[in-house]
């Protein structure tokens, strides 16, 4: 082989080797696909898919600043201010049994800057719901009251660990609940927590009228209460009429033996509403030696003003006057500013 042939053969071999090494060096891994958050519109506005799942999540809540006023509102002071923050997580997804819903609502009330028991974060609500069945910490139907602030149609705590079932159509609802009444209350001497209550409610809508009928039975006191509320769209607003009756003092209602009241929510425009109201109570004082009622009558009248300042920011002012037999008259209420998100 001549020197010229040897040089050409060596150059070809080096070129082939370098080409092989270069091909290996430039091989790069494919980039991982990125999954962006997707909007979920199956359950209303504000929901998005949790990445990698078919579960839709909604995050919301509010910040509230409120000043209450009235007789001895805080010790000997006639006014008291607090700030509340609430954060809510609601998750939904479709199943073979219908929509599976869960709610976690965390609340903090701050009345001062110290570490007192008033300044704590707690589970306001936490429940699982599917096919009309709801279990967990939840608000009772007794918590559902009118838009104004004059009415007093529930007693004691309205939030319980409970099991409830509700059947719903567009115009009719019916449900029953078993509730653990753990908070102490003052009815019969010696009564305490660890009680059980049973409530049931039916409601329906016919045209411009909606009605609610609610009953509750306190198994510890062996007393019960019933309550009815009727709403009717009338003119530029909505009329609300309500009443309640108790067989004796019980956890659900112990303000009086019976009561009736009414309010009218005047919707001035999309932002502004004025709601005057009045309520009458019969036989208000609880017996100090038994479970019956044994006192005079009372009435409350006042007005509530709601104003939407802008999207997500609203205010409410309530001024009420209360007068009862053998008692001092009282003016009370609150001023509230709330940012919803």
N, C-alpha and C positions, 0 to 999 in steps of 0.2 A: 504494500500500500504506500502510495506516495505521501509526502509531507502535506500536500494540499488536501488530499482526501482525509487524512487524520484530523486536520484542523476543522474541516467542515463537519465531520462526524462528532467531534467534541462540542462544537457550538450548538448542534441540534440537540444533543443530550442535555446540555445545560438549559436550553430554552424550554424543553419539555418538563424538566424538574422544577424550574422556577414557576412555570404555569400551574403546575399541580399545587405547589405550596400557596401560591397567590389565591387560587380558587378556594382553598380551605379557610383562608384568613378573612375573607369578606362575607362569609355566611353569618347572618344575624337572625336572632329569634323574632318571630312575628309579635307585634305589640298586642297586649291583652285588650279585648274589647271593653270599653267603659260603659257602665249602665247608669244612665241619668235618671233622676227622680221623675216619675210620670204622674200626671194629674189623674185623679180618680173622680169621675163625675157620676158614678152609679148611686151614690148615697147623698148627693147634694154638694154644695160648694165647700171648699176648704180642705177636702180630702186629697191625699196623695198615696201612691203605692209605696209600701215599705220595700226597698230594693231587694230583689230576689224572692219576693213573695207575692201572693195575690190578696194580701190584707191591706185595707185602706186605713190610713191614720189621719186624724184631725187634731191639731193642737190649738187650744184657745184658752180664754180666761179673762180676767179683768183686774184692774186696780181701783179700789174705792177709798175715797177720803170723806169722812162723815163726822159731823158734830151733832150730838144729841143734846136736847135741852128739856128740862122738866124738874119737878121737885126732887131734891136729893139724888140727882142723876149720878154723881160720883161722890160718895160720902155726904158731906154737907154742901157740896157744890151743885149748882143747878145746871151745869153743862159738862160735857165730856166729849173728847175727840178721839177717834181711832182711825187707823189705816188698815185696810184688808187687801191681801193679794191672793188670787186664786188662779191655779194652773190646772187645765183639764186636758186629758188625753183620751180620745175616743177612737176605738178600733172596730172595724166592721169587715166582714167577708161573707160571701154567699156559701151556703152548705145545702146538703140534701134536705135539711130540716127548716130551711129558711135562712134569714140573715142572723149571723152570730155577732153579737155586740158586746163590747166590754168598755167600761168607763172607769177612769181613775181621776179623781178631783182632789187636789191638795190645796189646803187653805191655811193662811197665816193671818192672825189678827194681832196688830201691834197697838197697844194703848199707851205705851211709854217706851223709853229706851232701856229700861232695866230688864233683867231676865225673869220677870214675874210669870206666873202661870197663864196670864192673859196673852203673853207673847210666845206662842208656840205654833208649830206647824203640825197639822193633823189630817187624817184622811176624812175629807168631807163626804165623799161618796166613792164606792168601789164595788162594782157589781158585774155579773155576767148575765146576759139575756139571750135567749133563743126560743123561738116558737111560742112567744107569749109568756114564757117562764123567766122570772128574774130572781136571782139570789145574791145576797151580799148587803153591804151597808148602803142604804138608800133612803130617800125622803118618802114619808107616808103620804097618802092622798089627803090627809088632814093638813098638810103643808100648803096645798093648793088653795089660795085665797084670791081676793079680788085685787084689781090693779091699784086701787086707792089704799090709803093707810088708816082709814077709820075703823075698819072691821076687826073684831077680835073673835074668831070663830074656831079656835083651837087652843088647847092648853098644853103646857109642858113641852118637852122635846118632841119634835116631829121627825127625827132621823133615827133609824133603827137598823140593826141586823134583821133581815126579814126574808121570807120566801113569799113570792106573790105570783099570781097568774092573771093575765088580762087578755080577754078576747076582744078583737077590734075589727070593725069595718069602717067604711068612710063616714057613716052617720051614727054608729052605735058602738059603745064600749061597755064591757062588764068584767069585773075582776074581784078577786078575793086575795087576802094576804094574812099571813101569820107573822106577828112582829114580837121581837124580844124587847120588852120595856124595862131597860136596865137602869135608867136614871131615877134618882129619888124624887119623890114628890110628896106634898103635904095634903093628905085627905084624911083617912082614918088614923087615929093615933097608933103609932107603931108600924105603919106601912112603910115599905122600903122598896129597893130595886128587885131584880130577878123576877119580873112579872111577865106574863104573856098576854098579848092582845090580838084580837081577830077583827079585821076590817073588811068591808065589802063596798063596792061602788058600782053604780050603773050611770051611764050618761048617754045623751042622744041629742041630735040636731034635727030640727024640722024647720025648713025655711030660714028665717032670721032669728030663730029662738033656739038656744042651747040650754039644757038642764042637766044638773048633777044631783044625785041622791047618794049620800054616804052614811054608813053606819059603822060604829065601833063598839066592841065589847071588851071590857077590862075583866079578865078572869080572876084577878086578885080581889078587887072590890065587889065583884059580881054586879057591876052596874054598867050601863051603856049609854051611848049618845047617838043621835041621828042629826044629819045636817043636809040642807037643800040649798042649792044656788041656781038661779035662773038668769041668763043673759038674753037681752033682746036688742037688736040693732034698731035704734029709734032716732030719726032725725040725723043731725050731724055727729052723733055719738052712740054710746051703748049704755043701756040701763041694766043695772045689776041689783037683784033682790035676793035676800038670803035669810035663813032662819036656822036655829039649832035648838034641840031639846035634850036634856039629860035626865035619866031616871034617878040619879044621885051623883054625887061627886065622884069622878073617875079620871083616869089618866088622860083620856082623849078630850074631855070637856068638863071643866069645873068652874068656869067663870060665873055661871048663873044657872038657874033651873031651866029657863028658856030665854031666847033672844031673837029679835028680828031687826033687820036693817036694810038700807038701800043706798046706792050711789049712782051717779050719772057721770060717765067719762065723756066730757065734751072735747072732741077733737077739733081744735081751732084750725089747725093746718097739719101738714105732715110732720112738723117739728114740735108743735105746742099742744098740750092737753091740760085741761083743768078738771079735777074730779072732786066735787063736793060729796059728802056722805054723812049719814046719821045712823046710829044704832041704839036700840033700847034693850036693857037687861032687866029681867024680873027675878027677884029672890037671889041676890048676889052673894050674900055672906055664907060661907061654909060653916056648918055646926062644929063647934070645938070639941064635942063629945061623941059625935057619930059621923055618919056618912051622908046626912041629908043637908038640905039648904035651910037657912034660917035667917034671912036678912031682908033689907029693903031693896029698892029698885035703883037703877042708874041709867044714864044715857051719855053717849059720846057723839060729838059733831065736829066736823072739821073739813079741811080742804087739802088736796094734794095737787101740786103743780109739777108737770114733767116738761122738760125742754131739751130737745136734741140740739146741741151746740154745733156739731159737725159730725161727719162720719166717724163712728167709734168713740165719741165723747158726748155724754149726756149728763143732765143734772136733775135733781128731784128735791122739792121742798115740801115738807108736811107740817101743818099746824093743826092741833086737835085740842078740843076742850072737853073735859070730863067732869060730870056732876053726879054725885050719888047721895042717897039718903044717909044721914048721920055721918057724913064725911066732908072733907074740904074739897072745894073745886080745884081743878088743876088744868094748866095749859102745858102741853108737851109736844114734841115733834123732833124734826131733824132737818139738816141741810146736807145734801150729798152731791159729790162730783165723782163720776165713774167713767173710766176709760176701758172699753171692751176691745178685745182682739181675738 
